[in-house]
Amino acid sequence: MSEDTKTDENLELTEFSETSKGEGENTPATDTPKQLEDLQAVFDVPVKISAVLGRTQIEISDLLDLDEGDVIELDRKVGEAIDLYVNNRLVARGEVVLVDDKLGVTMTEIISTNKDNG
């Protein structure tokens, strides 16, 4: 990675931080470009993202009887938000979208993890 690229990434992070502070987000006042630079060490750490459409419980005997084309009823209605998990922690809710020929998720709500609110 060239030195110019690193500079561009730092500028984008700084701009994002300043924008989110100005919009009244719950961004701590201590976020500085130096602290954002320190986060670069974890930028390439892989995380597991799961988009959960819904859940159900069935007996093993019913599971074994399932065939191709069978429908499993979930606990959500059509159009209801899906849950987005990062490393098994609920972080957002969103809607399923179609991008070209692939499914994607548009985040509609970020779940606050502030422990001060509880």
Residue pairs with C-beta under 8 A, 6 or more apart in sequence:
9 40
10 33
10 36
10 37
13 33
13 36
13 37
13 39
14 33
14 36
17 27
17 31
17 33
17 36
20 27
21 27
21 29
21 31
26 112
26 114
47 86
47 87
48 85
48 86
48 87
48 88
49 84
49 85
49 86
50 84
50 85
50 88
51 82
51 83
51 84
51 85
51 94
51 96
51 105
52 82
52 83
52 84
52 85
53 74
53 76
53 82
53 96
54 74
54 75
54 76
54 82
55 74
55 75
56 72
56 73
56 74
56 75
58 72
66 72
76 82
79 95
81 93
81 94
81 95
81 108
81 109
82 93
82 94
82 95
82 96
82 105
83 90
83 92
83 93
84 90
84 91
84 92
84 93
84 94
84 105
84 107
85 91
89 113
90 111
91 110
91 111
91 113
92 107
92 108
92 109
92 110
92 111
93 107
93 108
93 109
93 111
94 105
94 106
94 107
94 108
94 109
95 105
95 106
95 108
96 103
96 104
96 105
97 103
97 104
97 105
97 106
98 104
